[in-house]
Amino acid sequence: MFKRLQQKWGLSTKTFWIVFLAFGLTGTTTAFLTRYVTRWLGMDANSEWYFRLGVRLFMLLIGYQVILLSFGALLGQWAFFWKYEVKLLRKLRILPPEANKTLLAIFASGAGSNARRIMEYYHGHATISVALVVCNKSGAGVVQHAEKWGIPVLMIEKERFFHGDAYLEVLRQHRISWVVLAGFLWKVPDQLVAAYERKMINIHPALLPSYGGKGMYGEHVHKAVLAAGEKESGITIHLVNEHFDEGEILFQASCPVEPNDTPQTLAARIHELEHRHFAPAIEKAILAANSKS
């Protein structure tokens, strides 16, 4: 039961138990405060039942939610519990239904600096939202970023990804409209590419078509650029097709390659371009596609 709940919430084991603790503390605290309030109001078994019921309903519907948010904040899980409360209030029709949004899934394998920037950019966005983070590496930094923003995480396994349904069913359950590859190191299966034709975006740390293809990622790209004596490098944001780094180019930005550059210093300059341009380029692509549909 706990495992299913953890998967549903998309939390790491540590964060799941912190959240579980917050729920437990909230239940205990609410029960204690309800007894205290009824005594303070002078209520006992002889009091009118509707007064006692009213106090209990108030503590359950209002007090519990406030206490839950308080414990969530104290335990560093404000984003999770705020999202939980908003969803509950929408189910109870206290808040209006969420406007139809374009929902993104971010696929990432590592530290997730680009993924973090995308989450920040679309937090509170009117028409686009990050609904899922997909990761293939246990302990990757992107998982912590997702939990900070209250975004579910799907940890994937090779067998199902490459020889099963490629997790298409899970993406459909989350109503994912677009897939964003942000440092995802596995080649995406053809069936997943086909399912998100012209709705899957990747970023590459060089000016394609140069320095692309199998094995060309991260430091490998920067080493190749420096070895060739290039005077400039940059980023390419492109749609994904069945071939490595050959999809339609949506956006490019360049930066100089300095004479004393190392792969690390060049990478830092490239990261600045990625963080500045990736999220807005995704938005531009989605809005352009939506305007045509």
N, C-alpha and C positions, 0 to 999 in steps of 0.2 A: 504493500500500500504506500509506504513512504517513498519507495523508488519511483512509482508511477506519479506521485505528487511532485517529486523533485523534477522529473522529466517534463511534466505539464508546466511547471513554473519556469523551467529553463535555468536552474540555479546549480552552482557547484555544491558539493557536499557540505563544505564549511558554511556557505551562505544559507543553504537550506535549513541547517540546524539553528542558525541565528534567527532566521524568520520564524521557525517553529517555536523557539524560545519566546519571541515577541508575542506570538499568539497565546502561549500558555500564561505568560505574565499578565497579559491583558485580561484574560478570562478570570484569573484569580483576583486581580485588582478590582475589576468591575463588580464581582460578587461581594468583595469586602466593602467597597464604597456604597453599594446598594443597601446593604444592611445598616451601614452608618447613617445614610441619608434618611432611611425610614425611621430609625430611632430618633434622629435629630428632629424629624417632623412630628414625633410623638405617636407614630403609628404602631399598632400591635394587631394581634389576631382579631380584635373586636372592631377595628377600623373598617370603614366602608370598603368593600372589595374593589370598587372601581378606582378609589384613590390609590390603593396599594398597587393595582394593575397599572395605573397611569405612571407611577414612579418607576416601576420595573421596566415598562416599555420605553420611558425616557432614557433610562440608564443603558438599556440594550441598544436602542436605535441611535442615540446621540452620544451618551457617555462612552460606550464601548469604542465607537469609531474614533473619538478624540484621544482616548487612552491608547488605542492601537497606533495611531499616528505618532503619538509622543514616544512610545517605546521604540517604534520603528526608527525615529530620528535619533534617539539615544544610542541605538545599536548600529547606526550607520546604514540603515536600509530605508531611508525616507523615500527614495524614488520608487522602490518596489511597492511600498504600502500606499503611497499616493495614487499610483496607477491602479492598485487593487480597489481603493475607495472610489475612484472615479468610475471604474467599471461597475461596481456595485450600485452606485447612485444612478447610473444609466439604466441598469436592469430594473431598478425600482421606479424608473421614469421621473426621478426627482431632477435629474439633469437631462437635457435634450439628447437624442441619439447623436453619436459622432458623425460628422459629415463624411461623405464618401471620400476616402483618401486613396492615393496610390501607395501601396505597401511594398517596401523594399526588404530583401534579404541580403545581408552582407556576408560573403564568404571570405574567411581570413584564416591564416595559419600561424601567425606570429604575434609580435608585440601589439599590432593593431593601431599604430598611430594614425594611419589614414582612416581606418574604421572609426576611431574615436572622433576624428574631425567631422566625419559624415554624421555621426550620432548627434554631435553638438549642433551642427548646421540645421538638421531637420527636427530638433527638439522644439515642439510647439508650432511647427510649420503648418500652414493652413490646409495644404492639399497633399503633402507627401510625408510619409512616416516610415521610420525603420521599425519593422515588426519582428525581425528575427535575425540572429547572428548564427551562422553555420561555421563550425570549426572542426578541423580534423586532427588537432594536436592537443593532447591533454596538458593543461597548465599554461597554455598560451595566454599572453597578456591581454588579448582581445576579449577573453572571457570576463576578466575583471572590469574592463570598460563597459561591456554590455550590462553587467550586474549593476554598475553604478547608475546607469540610465534606465534601469528596470526593463531591459529588453531580454526576452527569452533566448536561450542558447541551445542549439541543436548540435550535439557531438556526433559525428558521423564515422562509420566504419567502412573500410575499403571494399569489402565483399559486396555489401549492399549498394554502395555508391557506383561501383564499376560493373557489377554483374547482376544487380537486382533492379529495383525501380528508380535508382539514383535519388531516392528520397523525394520523388515528385509528389507522392501522396501527402507527405508532411507539409511541403510547400503549399499545396492546394488547401490543406486544412487551415493554414495561416493566411490564406487569401493573398499570397505573394504575387504581385504583378510584374516586378522587375528584380533582377538579380545583379548585384554589384560584386565584382571580384576585387578585393583589396588586399593584395599580398597572399592570395590563395595559391598554393604550390602544386596542387594536383591538376592534371588536365581534366576538364569537365567532359563527362560522357556525352556522346552525340545526342542521345535521347533527351538529355536535359537542355542542351543547346537548341534542339529543335522545338522543345516545349516553350522556350523563351526566345524564339527567333526575333531578332531586332529589339529585344528587351533584356539583354544581358550585356553589361559594360565592364571593361577591364581597363586598368591603367598600367602602362609599361614605362620603365625608367630610361627611355632613350627615344630618339626620333626615328620611329618606324618609317619605312621598312628596314632601315639599318638596325643591326644588333637585336634582332628578334629571333624567335624560333625556340625549339626545344633546348632546355638547359640555360637559356639566357634570362636570368632573373637576378635581382639584387646586385651583389658585388661582382658577379660574373660579367654583367653588362658593363659596369664601370671600368673593370680591368681591361675589357676588350676595347672600349672607347679610348682609354689612355694608351694602350699598346699600339693603336692605329694612328696616334698623333692627331686626333681630331681637335679642332679649334672650338667646337661647341657641342653640347649635348642637350638633353631636355626630357620632356615627358610626352607621351602619346596616350590619349584617352580614346578608346575605340570600342565598337561593337564586337561581340565574340561570335566567331563561326567555328566550324569543325577543325580548323587548322590553327596552330600556334601563331598568335599575333598577326593574323592576316585579315581580320574583320575591318569593316569600314571605319576610317578615321573620323572622329568627331571633333577633336581639338588637339592642338599641339602648342607647347610653349618651350622656349629654348633658354639656355644660359651658357655663358662662356666656360671653356675648359682652360684653367690657368696653367702656366708652365710648371709650377711646383705642386700641382694637384696630386693627391693620392686617391685611391678608391674611396677612402673614408671622407675626405674633404669634398670630393665630387658628389658623393652620396648625400651629404648634408645639404648641398645646394639643390640637388634634385628633390629632396624631401620638402624643401620650402615651396617649390613649384607644385608638388603634389598636394600639399596641405592647402595651398591657396586656390587651386583650380579644380580639384576633383569634384567636390560637392556641388559647386555651381554648374559644372559641365553636366553632371547627372540631372540636375534640375532642368537645365535647358533642353536636354534630350527628351525628358519625360513630358515637358510642356509642349514641345514640338509634336511628339507622337500623339498626345491627347487632343491637340488642336486638329489633327487630321482624321481622328476617329469619330 
